[in-house]
Amino acid sequence: MCPELPTQEESVLADLETLLIALDMHPMFMRQPFKILRLNLLEMKANGLTPDISALKARFAVMPDAELLAAWGALHNPFRLQDRVLN
């Protein structure tokens, strides 16, 4: 039986979550407005970031506001993690 592949939306959320954790900006730990996120993605220096994280930062920096805001809002949704179990 093959595991289900993540949807495009799930992949975007996972990538955004990875980026925000790497930048110490995850919404579970830092409450900040969307405008601050957008500004940081556009202006934050990428020095010292791994190439993968730099690529994610560049990808999300050019993402249209509506798409980025939707992903940002989804990360704030507490029900998003309700089916995950800690082992």
PDB file of N, CA, C and O in Angstrom:
ATOM      1  N   MET A   1       0.847  -1.171   0.000  1.00  0.00           N
ATOM      2  CA  MET A   1       0.000   0.000   0.000  1.00  0.00           C
ATOM      3  C   MET A   1       0.895   1.238   0.000  1.00  0.00           C
ATOM      4  O   MET A   1       1.779   1.369   0.846  1.00  0.00           O
ATOM      5  N   CYS A   2       0.668   2.127  -0.934  1.00  0.00           N
ATOM      6  CA  CYS A   2       1.454   3.348  -1.054  1.00  0.00           C
ATOM      7  C   CYS A   2       0.913   4.420  -0.112  1.00  0.00           C
ATOM      8  O   CYS A   2      -0.299   4.597   0.007  1.00  0.00           O
ATOM      9  N   PRO A   3       1.820   5.135   0.556  1.00  0.00           N
ATOM     10  CA  PRO A   3       1.339   6.245   1.391  1.00  0.00           C
ATOM     11  C   PRO A   3       0.795   7.355   0.497  1.00  0.00           C
ATOM     12  O   PRO A   3       1.236   7.534  -0.639  1.00  0.00           O
ATOM     13  N   GLU A   4      -0.174   8.095   1.037  1.00  0.00           N
ATOM     14  CA  GLU A   4      -0.740   9.200   0.271  1.00  0.00           C
ATOM     15  C   GLU A   4       0.300  10.304   0.111  1.00  0.00           C
ATOM     16  O   GLU A   4       0.992  10.670   1.061  1.00  0.00           O
ATOM     17  N   LEU A   5       0.393  10.814  -1.083  1.00  0.00           N
ATOM     18  CA  LEU A   5       1.285  11.932  -1.334  1.00  0.00           C
ATOM     19  C   LEU A   5       0.624  13.205  -0.839  1.00  0.00           C
ATOM     20  O   LEU A   5      -0.599  13.335  -0.905  1.00  0.00           O
ATOM     21  N   PRO A   6       1.420  14.147  -0.343  1.00  0.00           N
ATOM     22  CA  PRO A   6       0.815  15.387   0.125  1.00  0.00           C
ATOM     23  C   PRO A   6       0.234  16.175  -1.048  1.00  0.00           C
ATOM     24  O   PRO A   6       0.748  16.125  -2.165  1.00  0.00           O
ATOM     25  N   THR A   7      -0.840  16.896  -0.772  1.00  0.00           N
ATOM     26  CA  THR A   7      -1.419  17.757  -1.791  1.00  0.00           C
ATOM     27  C   THR A   7      -0.506  18.962  -1.980  1.00  0.00           C
ATOM     28  O   THR A   7       0.417  19.178  -1.195  1.00  0.00           O
ATOM     29  N   GLN A   8      -0.763  19.739  -3.015  1.00  0.00           N
ATOM     30  CA  GLN A   8       0.046  20.934  -3.244  1.00  0.00           C
ATOM     31  C   GLN A   8      -0.088  21.900  -2.067  1.00  0.00           C
ATOM     32  O   GLN A   8       0.889  22.522  -1.650  1.00  0.00           O
ATOM     33  N   GLU A   9      -1.302  22.018  -1.540  1.00  0.00           N
ATOM     34  CA  GLU A   9      -1.523  22.911  -0.397  1.00  0.00           C
ATOM     35  C   GLU A   9      -0.735  22.445   0.820  1.00  0.00           C
ATOM     36  O   GLU A   9      -0.135  23.257   1.524  1.00  0.00           O
ATOM     37  N   GLU A  10      -0.735  21.134   1.067  1.00  0.00           N
ATOM     38  CA  GLU A  10       0.022  20.591   2.194  1.00  0.00           C
ATOM     39  C   GLU A  10       1.516  20.806   1.996  1.00  0.00           C
ATOM     40  O   GLU A  10       2.233  21.075   2.960  1.00  0.00           O
ATOM     41  N   SER A  11       1.993  20.690   0.764  1.00  0.00           N
ATOM     42  CA  SER A  11       3.410  20.913   0.473  1.00  0.00           C
ATOM     43  C   SER A  11       3.791  22.369   0.709  1.00  0.00           C
ATOM     44  O   SER A  11       4.858  22.657   1.252  1.00  0.00           O
ATOM     45  N   VAL A  12       2.924  23.280   0.302  1.00  0.00           N
ATOM     46  CA  VAL A  12       3.188  24.713   0.522  1.00  0.00           C
ATOM     47  C   VAL A  12       3.252  25.002   2.008  1.00  0.00           C
ATOM     48  O   VAL A  12       4.147  25.713   2.464  1.00  0.00           O
ATOM     49  N   LEU A  13       2.311  24.457   2.771  1.00  0.00           N
ATOM     50  CA  LEU A  13       2.315  24.677   4.220  1.00  0.00           C
ATOM     51  C   LEU A  13       3.570  24.099   4.868  1.00  0.00           C
ATOM     52  O   LEU A  13       4.173  24.731   5.734  1.00  0.00           O
ATOM     53  N   ALA A  14       3.955  22.912   4.450  1.00  0.00           N
ATOM     54  CA  ALA A  14       5.158  22.285   5.010  1.00  0.00           C
ATOM     55  C   ALA A  14       6.395  23.117   4.678  1.00  0.00           C
ATOM     56  O   ALA A  14       7.261  23.308   5.532  1.00  0.00           O
ATOM     57  N   ASP A  15       6.481  23.607   3.452  1.00  0.00           N
ATOM     58  CA  ASP A  15       7.632  24.438   3.062  1.00  0.00           C
ATOM     59  C   ASP A  15       7.648  25.745   3.827  1.00  0.00           C
ATOM     60  O   ASP A  15       8.701  26.177   4.295  1.00  0.00           O
ATOM     61  N   LEU A  16       6.479  26.387   3.961  1.00  0.00           N
ATOM     62  CA  LEU A  16       6.423  27.649   4.708  1.00  0.00           C
ATOM     63  C   LEU A  16       6.770  27.414   6.168  1.00  0.00           C
ATOM     64  O   LEU A  16       7.479  28.215   6.776  1.00  0.00           O
ATOM     65  N   GLU A  17       6.280  26.333   6.727  1.00  0.00           N
ATOM     66  CA  GLU A  17       6.584  26.024   8.123  1.00  0.00           C
ATOM     67  C   GLU A  17       8.087  25.776   8.304  1.00  0.00           C
ATOM     68  O   GLU A  17       8.678  26.239   9.279  1.00  0.00           O
ATOM     69  N   THR A  18       8.695  25.056   7.381  1.00  0.00           N
ATOM     70  CA  THR A  18      10.141  24.815   7.433  1.00  0.00           C
ATOM     71  C   THR A  18      10.906  26.133   7.394  1.00  0.00           C
ATOM     72  O   THR A  18      11.831  26.346   8.178  1.00  0.00           O
ATOM     73  N   LEU A  19      10.516  27.012   6.480  1.00  0.00           N
ATOM     74  CA  LEU A  19      11.180  28.307   6.361  1.00  0.00           C
ATOM     75  C   LEU A  19      11.033  29.120   7.645  1.00  0.00           C
ATOM     76  O   LEU A  19      12.015  29.668   8.147  1.00  0.00           O
ATOM     77  N   LEU A  20       9.829  29.202   8.173  1.00  0.00           N
ATOM     78  CA  LEU A  20       9.600  30.021   9.357  1.00  0.00           C
ATOM     79  C   LEU A  20      10.301  29.474  10.589  1.00  0.00           C
ATOM     80  O   LEU A  20      10.747  30.244  11.439  1.00  0.00           O
ATOM     81  N   ILE A  21      10.403  28.161  10.695  1.00  0.00           N
ATOM     82  CA  ILE A  21      11.162  27.578  11.807  1.00  0.00           C
ATOM     83  C   ILE A  21      12.642  27.938  11.665  1.00  0.00           C
ATOM     84  O   ILE A  21      13.287  28.307  12.646  1.00  0.00           O
ATOM     85  N   ALA A  22      13.173  27.832  10.462  1.00  0.00           N
ATOM     86  CA  ALA A  22      14.580  28.159  10.229  1.00  0.00           C
ATOM     87  C   ALA A  22      14.876  29.630  10.513  1.00  0.00           C
ATOM     88  O   ALA A  22      15.972  29.970  10.958  1.00  0.00           O
ATOM     89  N   LEU A  23      13.903  30.496  10.257  1.00  0.00           N
ATOM     90  CA  LEU A  23      14.089  31.936  10.484  1.00  0.00           C
ATOM     91  C   LEU A  23      13.631  32.374  11.870  1.00  0.00           C
ATOM     92  O   LEU A  23      13.621  33.571  12.161  1.00  0.00           O
ATOM     93  N   ASP A  24      13.255  31.435  12.727  1.00  0.00           N
ATOM     94  CA  ASP A  24      12.722  31.729  14.064  1.00  0.00           C
ATOM     95  C   ASP A  24      11.520  32.660  13.996  1.00  0.00           C
ATOM     96  O   ASP A  24      11.399  33.598  14.784  1.00  0.00           O
ATOM     97  N   MET A  25      10.633  32.389  13.041  1.00  0.00           N
ATOM     98  CA  MET A  25       9.451  33.223  12.856  1.00  0.00           C
ATOM     99  C   MET A  25       8.170  32.398  12.856  1.00  0.00           C
ATOM    100  O   MET A  25       7.151  32.875  12.357  1.00  0.00           O
ATOM    101  N   HIS A  26       8.179  31.187  13.392  1.00  0.00           N
ATOM    102  CA  HIS A  26       6.997  30.332  13.335  1.00  0.00           C
ATOM    103  C   HIS A  26       5.870  30.973  14.143  1.00  0.00           C
ATOM    104  O   HIS A  26       6.103  31.458  15.251  1.00  0.00           O
ATOM    105  N   PRO A  27       4.650  30.980  13.601  1.00  0.00           N
ATOM    106  CA  PRO A  27       3.541  31.645  14.295  1.00  0.00           C
ATOM    107  C   PRO A  27       3.173  31.025  15.638  1.00  0.00           C
ATOM    108  O   PRO A  27       2.537  31.687  16.458  1.00  0.00           O
ATOM    109  N   MET A  28       3.556  29.768  15.887  1.00  0.00           N
ATOM    110  CA  MET A  28       3.278  29.186  17.206  1.00  0.00           C
ATOM    111  C   MET A  28       4.146  29.833  18.280  1.00  0.00           C
ATOM    112  O   MET A  28       3.787  29.828  19.457  1.00  0.00           O
ATOM    113  N   PHE A  29       5.280  30.386  17.881  1.00  0.00           N
ATOM    114  CA  PHE A  29       6.221  30.953  18.843  1.00  0.00           C
ATOM    115  C   PHE A  29       6.250  32.470  18.794  1.00  0.00           C
ATOM    116  O   PHE A  29       6.582  33.113  19.790  1.00  0.00           O
ATOM    117  N   MET A  30       5.914  33.046  17.667  1.00  0.00           N
ATOM    118  CA  MET A  30       5.953  34.499  17.509  1.00  0.00           C
ATOM    119  C   MET A  30       4.649  34.965  16.889  1.00  0.00           C
ATOM    120  O   MET A  30       4.301  34.540  15.787  1.00  0.00           O
ATOM    121  N   ARG A  31       3.940  35.816  17.568  1.00  0.00           N
ATOM    122  CA  ARG A  31       2.739  36.416  17.005  1.00  0.00           C
ATOM    123  C   ARG A  31       3.170  37.704  16.308  1.00  0.00           C
ATOM    124  O   ARG A  31       3.609  38.658  16.950  1.00  0.00           O
ATOM    125  N   GLN A  32       3.039  37.712  15.032  1.00  0.00           N
ATOM    126  CA  GLN A  32       3.394  38.902  14.266  1.00  0.00           C
ATOM    127  C   GLN A  32       2.388  39.070  13.140  1.00  0.00           C
ATOM    128  O   GLN A  32       1.837  38.089  12.641  1.00  0.00           O
ATOM    129  N   PRO A  33       2.153  40.296  12.745  1.00  0.00           N
ATOM    130  CA  PRO A  33       1.208  40.512  11.659  1.00  0.00           C
ATOM    131  C   PRO A  33       1.772  40.051  10.317  1.00  0.00           C
ATOM    132  O   PRO A  33       2.983  39.920  10.141  1.00  0.00           O
ATOM    133  N   PHE A  34       0.871  39.813   9.391  1.00  0.00           N
ATOM    134  CA  PHE A  34       1.252  39.370   8.055  1.00  0.00           C
ATOM    135  C   PHE A  34       2.204  40.369   7.393  1.00  0.00           C
ATOM    136  O   PHE A  34       3.133  39.961   6.697  1.00  0.00           O
ATOM    137  N   LYS A  35       1.989  41.659   7.598  1.00  0.00           N
ATOM    138  CA  LYS A  35       2.846  42.675   6.971  1.00  0.00           C
ATOM    139  C   LYS A  35       4.297  42.519   7.411  1.00  0.00           C
ATOM    140  O   LYS A  35       5.213  42.747   6.622  1.00  0.00           O
ATOM    141  N   ILE A  36       4.509  42.133   8.658  1.00  0.00           N
ATOM    142  CA  ILE A  36       5.878  41.918   9.156  1.00  0.00           C
ATOM    143  C   ILE A  36       6.493  40.702   8.477  1.00  0.00           C
ATOM    144  O   ILE A  36       7.669  40.716   8.114  1.00  0.00           O
ATOM    145  N   LEU A  37       5.697  39.649   8.304  1.00  0.00           N
ATOM    146  CA  LEU A  37       6.184  38.468   7.584  1.00  0.00           C
ATOM    147  C   LEU A  37       6.613  38.854   6.175  1.00  0.00           C
ATOM    148  O   LEU A  37       7.714  38.518   5.740  1.00  0.00           O
ATOM    149  N   ARG A  38       5.745  39.558   5.469  1.00  0.00           N
ATOM    150  CA  ARG A  38       6.049  39.967   4.093  1.00  0.00           C
ATOM    151  C   ARG A  38       7.315  40.813   4.056  1.00  0.00           C
ATOM    152  O   ARG A  38       8.182  40.580   3.213  1.00  0.00           O
ATOM    153  N   LEU A  39       7.438  41.778   4.940  1.00  0.00           N
ATOM    154  CA  LEU A  39       8.618  42.645   4.986  1.00  0.00           C
ATOM    155  C   LEU A  39       9.882  41.835   5.258  1.00  0.00           C
ATOM    156  O   LEU A  39      10.909  42.051   4.614  1.00  0.00           O
ATOM    157  N   ASN A  40       9.811  40.911   6.201  1.00  0.00           N
ATOM    158  CA  ASN A  40      10.982  40.077   6.511  1.00  0.00           C
ATOM    159  C   ASN A  40      11.387  39.205   5.330  1.00  0.00           C
ATOM    160  O   ASN A  40      12.576  39.037   5.056  1.00  0.00           O
ATOM    161  N   LEU A  41      10.408  38.656   4.636  1.00  0.00           N
ATOM    162  CA  LEU A  41      10.738  37.814   3.490  1.00  0.00           C
ATOM    163  C   LEU A  41      11.392  38.625   2.374  1.00  0.00           C
ATOM    164  O   LEU A  41      12.267  38.122   1.670  1.00  0.00           O
ATOM    165  N   LEU A  42      10.974  39.861   2.216  1.00  0.00           N
ATOM    166  CA  LEU A  42      11.529  40.696   1.160  1.00  0.00           C
ATOM    167  C   LEU A  42      12.897  41.277   1.525  1.00  0.00           C
ATOM    168  O   LEU A  42      13.783  41.366   0.675  1.00  0.00           O
ATOM    169  N   GLU A  43      13.067  41.668   2.785  1.00  0.00           N
ATOM    170  CA  GLU A  43      14.254  42.442   3.152  1.00  0.00           C
ATOM    171  C   GLU A  43      15.262  41.727   4.036  1.00  0.00           C
ATOM    172  O   GLU A  43      16.395  42.190   4.167  1.00  0.00           O
ATOM    173  N   MET A  44      14.882  40.615   4.646  1.00  0.00           N
ATOM    174  CA  MET A  44      15.808  39.908   5.529  1.00  0.00           C
ATOM    175  C   MET A  44      16.979  39.361   4.714  1.00  0.00           C
ATOM    176  O   MET A  44      16.782  38.752   3.662  1.00  0.00           O
ATOM    177  N   LYS A  45      18.168  39.578   5.197  1.00  0.00           N
ATOM    178  CA  LYS A  45      19.370  39.077   4.527  1.00  0.00           C
ATOM    179  C   LYS A  45      19.407  37.558   4.611  1.00  0.00           C
ATOM    180  O   LYS A  45      19.060  36.973   5.637  1.00  0.00           O
ATOM    181  N   ALA A  46      19.826  36.936   3.535  1.00  0.00           N
ATOM    182  CA  ALA A  46      19.879  35.474   3.463  1.00  0.00           C
ATOM    183  C   ALA A  46      21.269  34.940   3.820  1.00  0.00           C
ATOM    184  O   ALA A  46      21.543  33.757   3.621  1.00  0.00           O
ATOM    185  N   ASN A  47      22.135  35.787   4.335  1.00  0.00           N
ATOM    186  CA  ASN A  47      23.475  35.341   4.723  1.00  0.00           C
ATOM    187  C   ASN A  47      23.379  34.263   5.793  1.00  0.00           C
ATOM    188  O   ASN A  47      22.625  34.401   6.756  1.00  0.00           O
ATOM    189  N   GLY A  48      24.130  33.209   5.626  1.00  0.00           N
ATOM    190  CA  GLY A  48      24.180  32.152   6.620  1.00  0.00           C
ATOM    191  C   GLY A  48      23.079  31.121   6.496  1.00  0.00           C
ATOM    192  O   GLY A  48      23.081  30.132   7.228  1.00  0.00           O
ATOM    193  N   LEU A  49      22.138  31.326   5.588  1.00  0.00           N
ATOM    194  CA  LEU A  49      21.095  30.327   5.387  1.00  0.00           C
ATOM    195  C   LEU A  49      21.590  29.252   4.433  1.00  0.00           C
ATOM    196  O   LEU A  49      22.394  29.524   3.542  1.00  0.00           O
ATOM    197  N   THR A  50      21.112  28.046   4.623  1.00  0.00           N
ATOM    198  CA  THR A  50      21.465  26.981   3.689  1.00  0.00           C
ATOM    199  C   THR A  50      20.846  27.301   2.328  1.00  0.00           C
ATOM    200  O   THR A  50      19.888  28.070   2.254  1.00  0.00           O
ATOM    201  N   PRO A  51      21.372  26.731   1.269  1.00  0.00           N
ATOM    202  CA  PRO A  51      20.787  26.978  -0.056  1.00  0.00           C
ATOM    203  C   PRO A  51      19.304  26.603  -0.139  1.00  0.00           C
ATOM    204  O   PRO A  51      18.526  27.290  -0.801  1.00  0.00           O
ATOM    205  N   ASP A  52      18.916  25.522   0.526  1.00  0.00           N
ATOM    206  CA  ASP A  52      17.503  25.113   0.511  1.00  0.00           C
ATOM    207  C   ASP A  52      16.608  26.159   1.176  1.00  0.00           C
ATOM    208  O   ASP A  52      15.543  26.497   0.659  1.00  0.00           O
ATOM    209  N   ILE A  53      17.047  26.659   2.312  1.00  0.00           N
ATOM    210  CA  ILE A  53      16.254  27.657   3.036  1.00  0.00           C
ATOM    211  C   ILE A  53      16.246  28.974   2.262  1.00  0.00           C
ATOM    212  O   ILE A  53      15.220  29.652   2.212  1.00  0.00           O
ATOM    213  N   SER A  54      17.368  29.340   1.665  1.00  0.00           N
ATOM    214  CA  SER A  54      17.414  30.554   0.838  1.00  0.00           C
ATOM    215  C   SER A  54      16.451  30.454  -0.341  1.00  0.00           C
ATOM    216  O   SER A  54      15.797  31.433  -0.701  1.00  0.00           O
ATOM    217  N   ALA A  55      16.365  29.265  -0.940  1.00  0.00           N
ATOM    218  CA  ALA A  55      15.438  29.055  -2.061  1.00  0.00           C
ATOM    219  C   ALA A  55      13.991  29.169  -1.591  1.00  0.00           C
ATOM    220  O   ALA A  55      13.158  29.748  -2.288  1.00  0.00           O
ATOM    221  N   LEU A  56      13.684  28.620  -0.412  1.00  0.00           N
ATOM    222  CA  LEU A  56      12.326  28.756   0.126  1.00  0.00           C
ATOM    223  C   LEU A  56      12.002  30.220   0.406  1.00  0.00           C
ATOM    224  O   LEU A  56      10.901  30.686   0.113  1.00  0.00           O
ATOM    225  N   LYS A  57      12.956  30.935   0.969  1.00  0.00           N
ATOM    226  CA  LYS A  57      12.747  32.356   1.263  1.00  0.00           C
ATOM    227  C   LYS A  57      12.461  33.124  -0.017  1.00  0.00           C
ATOM    228  O   LYS A  57      11.542  33.942  -0.057  1.00  0.00           O
ATOM    229  N   ALA A  58      13.230  32.872  -1.049  1.00  0.00           N
ATOM    230  CA  ALA A  58      13.022  33.549  -2.336  1.00  0.00           C
ATOM    231  C   ALA A  58      11.667  33.173  -2.932  1.00  0.00           C
ATOM    232  O   ALA A  58      10.973  34.024  -3.489  1.00  0.00           O
ATOM    233  N   ARG A  59      11.296  31.908  -2.815  1.00  0.00           N
ATOM    234  CA  ARG A  59      10.009  31.443  -3.357  1.00  0.00           C
ATOM    235  C   ARG A  59       8.830  32.142  -2.685  1.00  0.00           C
ATOM    236  O   ARG A  59       7.905  32.597  -3.358  1.00  0.00           O
ATOM    237  N   PHE A  60       8.869  32.224  -1.362  1.00  0.00           N
ATOM    238  CA  PHE A  60       7.757  32.836  -0.641  1.00  0.00           C
ATOM    239  C   PHE A  60       7.792  34.361  -0.727  1.00  0.00           C
ATOM    240  O   PHE A  60       6.751  35.006  -0.605  1.00  0.00           O
ATOM    241  N   ALA A  61       8.957  34.938  -0.932  1.00  0.00           N
ATOM    242  CA  ALA A  61       9.052  36.400  -1.063  1.00  0.00           C
ATOM    243  C   ALA A  61       8.321  36.905  -2.304  1.00  0.00           C
ATOM    244  O   ALA A  61       7.791  38.015  -2.300  1.00  0.00           O
ATOM    245  N   VAL A  62       8.290  36.101  -3.362  1.00  0.00           N
ATOM    246  CA  VAL A  62       7.630  36.530  -4.601  1.00  0.00           C
ATOM    247  C   VAL A  62       6.201  35.984  -4.731  1.00  0.00           C
ATOM    248  O   VAL A  62       5.509  36.281  -5.704  1.00  0.00           O
ATOM    249  N   MET A  63       5.771  35.205  -3.772  1.00  0.00           N
ATOM    250  CA  MET A  63       4.413  34.654  -3.814  1.00  0.00           C
ATOM    251  C   MET A  63       3.403  35.791  -3.662  1.00  0.00           C
ATOM    252  O   MET A  63       3.607  36.692  -2.850  1.00  0.00           O
ATOM    253  N   PRO A  64       2.321  35.758  -4.433  1.00  0.00           N
ATOM    254  CA  PRO A  64       1.289  36.797  -4.296  1.00  0.00           C
ATOM    255  C   PRO A  64       0.744  36.861  -2.860  1.00  0.00           C
ATOM    256  O   PRO A  64       0.658  35.845  -2.169  1.00  0.00           O
ATOM    257  N   ASP A  65       0.384  38.061  -2.436  1.00  0.00           N
ATOM    258  CA  ASP A  65      -0.101  38.256  -1.067  1.00  0.00           C
ATOM    259  C   ASP A  65      -1.248  37.327  -0.703  1.00  0.00           C
ATOM    260  O   ASP A  65      -1.272  36.781   0.400  1.00  0.00           O
ATOM    261  N   ALA A  66      -2.200  37.138  -1.612  1.00  0.00           N
ATOM    262  CA  ALA A  66      -3.366  36.309  -1.301  1.00  0.00           C
ATOM    263  C   ALA A  66      -2.956  34.867  -0.982  1.00  0.00           C
ATOM    264  O   ALA A  66      -3.483  34.265  -0.046  1.00  0.00           O
ATOM    265  N   GLU A  67      -2.023  34.317  -1.753  1.00  0.00           N
ATOM    266  CA  GLU A  67      -1.569  32.940  -1.514  1.00  0.00           C
ATOM    267  C   GLU A  67      -0.766  32.831  -0.224  1.00  0.00           C
ATOM    268  O   GLU A  67      -0.958  31.904   0.563  1.00  0.00           O
ATOM    269  N   LEU A  68       0.136  33.789  -0.016  1.00  0.00           N
ATOM    270  CA  LEU A  68       0.956  33.755   1.192  1.00  0.00           C
ATOM    271  C   LEU A  68       0.098  33.962   2.432  1.00  0.00           C
ATOM    272  O   LEU A  68       0.306  33.304   3.451  1.00  0.00           O
ATOM    273  N   LEU A  69      -0.862  34.872   2.348  1.00  0.00           N
ATOM    274  CA  LEU A  69      -1.752  35.118   3.484  1.00  0.00           C
ATOM    275  C   LEU A  69      -2.578  33.877   3.806  1.00  0.00           C
ATOM    276  O   LEU A  69      -2.797  33.573   4.979  1.00  0.00           O
ATOM    277  N   ALA A  70      -3.039  33.158   2.793  1.00  0.00           N
ATOM    278  CA  ALA A  70      -3.805  31.929   3.022  1.00  0.00           C
ATOM    279  C   ALA A  70      -2.945  30.882   3.730  1.00  0.00           C
ATOM    280  O   ALA A  70      -3.412  30.229   4.664  1.00  0.00           O
ATOM    281  N   ALA A  71      -1.711  30.720   3.300  1.00  0.00           N
ATOM    282  CA  ALA A  71      -0.808  29.749   3.938  1.00  0.00           C
ATOM    283  C   ALA A  71      -0.468  30.191   5.356  1.00  0.00           C
ATOM    284  O   ALA A  71      -0.429  29.369   6.272  1.00  0.00           O
ATOM    285  N   TRP A  72      -0.225  31.473   5.539  1.00  0.00           N
ATOM    286  CA  TRP A  72       0.082  32.041   6.860  1.00  0.00           C
ATOM    287  C   TRP A  72      -1.091  31.800   7.813  1.00  0.00           C
ATOM    288  O   TRP A  72      -0.901  31.399   8.962  1.00  0.00           O
ATOM    289  N   GLY A  73      -2.296  32.049   7.319  1.00  0.00           N
ATOM    290  CA  GLY A  73      -3.484  31.819   8.140  1.00  0.00           C
ATOM    291  C   GLY A  73      -3.660  30.352   8.482  1.00  0.00           C
ATOM    292  O   GLY A  73      -4.069  30.025   9.597  1.00  0.00           O
ATOM    293  N   ALA A  74      -3.364  29.468   7.554  1.00  0.00           N
ATOM    294  CA  ALA A  74      -3.488  28.030   7.811  1.00  0.00           C
ATOM    295  C   ALA A  74      -2.517  27.577   8.897  1.00  0.00           C
ATOM    296  O   ALA A  74      -2.839  26.682   9.679  1.00  0.00           O
ATOM    297  N   LEU A  75      -1.339  28.183   8.952  1.00  0.00           N
ATOM    298  CA  LEU A  75      -0.381  27.822  10.002  1.00  0.00           C
ATOM    299  C   LEU A  75      -0.876  28.243  11.381  1.00  0.00           C
ATOM    300  O   LEU A  75      -0.483  27.654  12.388  1.00  0.00           O
ATOM    301  N   HIS A  76      -1.731  29.256  11.432  1.00  0.00           N
ATOM    302  CA  HIS A  76      -2.289  29.722  12.702  1.00  0.00           C
ATOM    303  C   HIS A  76      -3.472  28.871  13.167  1.00  0.00           C
ATOM    304  O   HIS A  76      -3.939  29.027  14.295  1.00  0.00           O
ATOM    305  N   ASN A  77      -3.958  27.974  12.309  1.00  0.00           N
ATOM    306  CA  ASN A  77      -5.129  27.181  12.625  1.00  0.00           C
ATOM    307  C   ASN A  77      -4.766  26.067  13.606  1.00  0.00           C
ATOM    308  O   ASN A  77      -4.011  25.163  13.247  1.00  0.00           O
ATOM    309  N   PRO A  78      -5.285  26.109  14.838  1.00  0.00           N
ATOM    310  CA  PRO A  78      -4.921  25.073  15.826  1.00  0.00           C
ATOM    311  C   PRO A  78      -5.437  23.683  15.462  1.00  0.00           C
ATOM    312  O   PRO A  78      -4.894  22.689  15.943  1.00  0.00           O
ATOM    313  N   PHE A  79      -6.464  23.590  14.633  1.00  0.00           N
ATOM    314  CA  PHE A  79      -7.019  22.287  14.256  1.00  0.00           C
ATOM    315  C   PHE A  79      -6.177  21.581  13.203  1.00  0.00           C
ATOM    316  O   PHE A  79      -6.389  20.400  12.930  1.00  0.00           O
ATOM    317  N   ARG A  80      -5.219  22.296  12.608  1.00  0.00           N
ATOM    318  CA  ARG A  80      -4.361  21.721  11.574  1.00  0.00           C
ATOM    319  C   ARG A  80      -3.548  20.548  12.111  1.00  0.00           C
ATOM    320  O   ARG A  80      -3.224  19.626  11.362  1.00  0.00           O
ATOM    321  N   LEU A  81      -3.222  20.571  13.377  1.00  0.00           N
ATOM    322  CA  LEU A  81      -2.350  19.547  13.962  1.00  0.00           C
ATOM    323  C   LEU A  81      -3.114  18.521  14.800  1.00  0.00           C
ATOM    324  O   LEU A  81      -2.493  17.670  15.436  1.00  0.00           O
ATOM    325  N   GLN A  82      -4.439  18.585  14.813  1.00  0.00           N
ATOM    326  CA  GLN A  82      -5.197  17.726  15.720  1.00  0.00           C
ATOM    327  C   GLN A  82      -5.051  16.241  15.435  1.00  0.00           C
ATOM    328  O   GLN A  82      -5.238  15.423  16.335  1.00  0.00           O
ATOM    329  N   ASP A  83      -4.721  15.875  14.200  1.00  0.00           N
ATOM    330  CA  ASP A  83      -4.610  14.442  13.892  1.00  0.00           C
ATOM    331  C   ASP A  83      -3.190  13.912  14.053  1.00  0.00           C
ATOM    332  O   ASP A  83      -2.942  12.732  13.809  1.00  0.00           O
ATOM    333  N   ARG A  84      -2.264  14.761  14.457  1.00  0.00           N
ATOM    334  CA  ARG A  84      -0.884  14.304  14.656  1.00  0.00           C
ATOM    335  C   ARG A  84      -0.729  13.766  16.059  1.00  0.00           C
ATOM    336  O   ARG A  84      -1.345  14.265  17.002  1.00  0.00           O
ATOM    337  N   VAL A  85       0.105  12.736  16.191  1.00  0.00           N
ATOM    338  CA  VAL A  85       0.322  12.087  17.480  1.00  0.00           C
ATOM    339  C   VAL A  85       1.812  12.126  17.794  1.00  0.00           C
ATOM    340  O   VAL A  85       2.644  11.820  16.940  1.00  0.00           O
ATOM    341  N   LEU A  86       2.136  12.500  19.011  1.00  0.00           N
ATOM    342  CA  LEU A  86       3.529  12.456  19.451  1.00  0.00           C
ATOM    343  C   LEU A  86       3.839  11.060  19.950  1.00  0.00           C
ATOM    344  O   LEU A  86       3.070  10.484  20.719  1.00  0.00           O
ATOM    345  N   ASN A  87       4.951  10.519  19.520  1.00  0.00           N
ATOM    346  CA  ASN A  87       5.365   9.186  19.970  1.00  0.00           C
ATOM    347  C   ASN A  87       6.481   9.297  20.956  1.00  0.00           C
ATOM    348  O   ASN A  87       6.970   8.282  21.452  1.00  0.00           O
TER     349      ASN A  87
END
